[in-house]
Amino acid sequence: MIDLSQDVYTIREVAQTVGVTYQTANKWAKNGRLGHYQCGRTRKVSRADLQGFLAQAYKPADTLTP
């Protein structure tokens, strides 16, 4: 279950929430797929950025084209 009650997430929290490895979530941030900002050495993801990423990344099976 995705907990979107927080305002800001670390990359590690995003990875745990979405169900991927830290490396995958970090790559999404580095490549610009996941909006984030730097806070010292830590990348932070806002709730709005996470919701937008999830909405964009989710594709229902019946709309996929072969």
C-alpha atoms as one frame of an Amber mdcrd trajectory, in Angstrom:
protein
   0.000   0.000   0.000   1.329   3.396  -0.942   1.375   5.864   1.950   1.085
   9.360   0.485   0.512  11.093   3.820   4.036  12.509   3.995   4.991  15.774
   2.285   8.574  14.783   1.418  10.236  11.406   0.802  13.822  10.238   0.544
  14.821   8.112  -2.432  14.966   5.109  -0.104  11.380   5.756   1.058  10.235
   6.116  -2.559  11.883   2.790  -3.404  10.187   1.046  -0.476   6.827   2.647
  -1.287   6.920   1.714  -4.964   8.490  -1.704  -4.401  11.780  -1.294  -6.262
  15.410  -1.226  -5.180  17.120   1.920  -3.971  19.331   1.828  -7.066  16.338
   1.843  -9.406  14.646   4.782  -7.656  17.951   6.657  -7.548  18.424   6.064
 -11.291  14.928   7.445 -11.967  15.885  10.608 -10.081  19.274  10.952 -11.781
  17.723  10.444 -15.247  15.015  13.028 -14.596  12.068  10.614 -14.619  11.380
  11.291 -10.928  11.296  14.924  -9.855  13.455  15.674  -6.834  15.701  18.241
  -5.176  19.017  18.010  -3.362  19.118  18.627   0.375  22.792  18.287   1.197
  23.785  14.838  -0.040  20.224  13.537   0.125  17.719  13.615  -2.713  14.196
  14.522  -1.601  10.982  13.870  -3.528   7.851  15.903  -2.890   4.461  14.237
  -2.596   3.335  16.001  -5.786   6.379  14.721  -7.706   5.789  11.170  -6.469
   2.085  11.275  -7.336   2.887  12.655 -10.795   5.498   9.970 -11.381   3.104
   7.211 -10.306   0.315   8.572 -12.507   2.668   8.790 -15.480   4.321   5.408
 -14.880   1.105   3.433 -14.437  -0.345   2.090 -17.671  -3.457  -0.122 -17.450
  -2.983  -3.431 -19.261  -5.856  -2.833 -21.684  -4.283   0.382 -23.049  -0.849
  -1.077 -23.804  -0.061  -1.474 -27.487   2.022  -4.426 -28.698
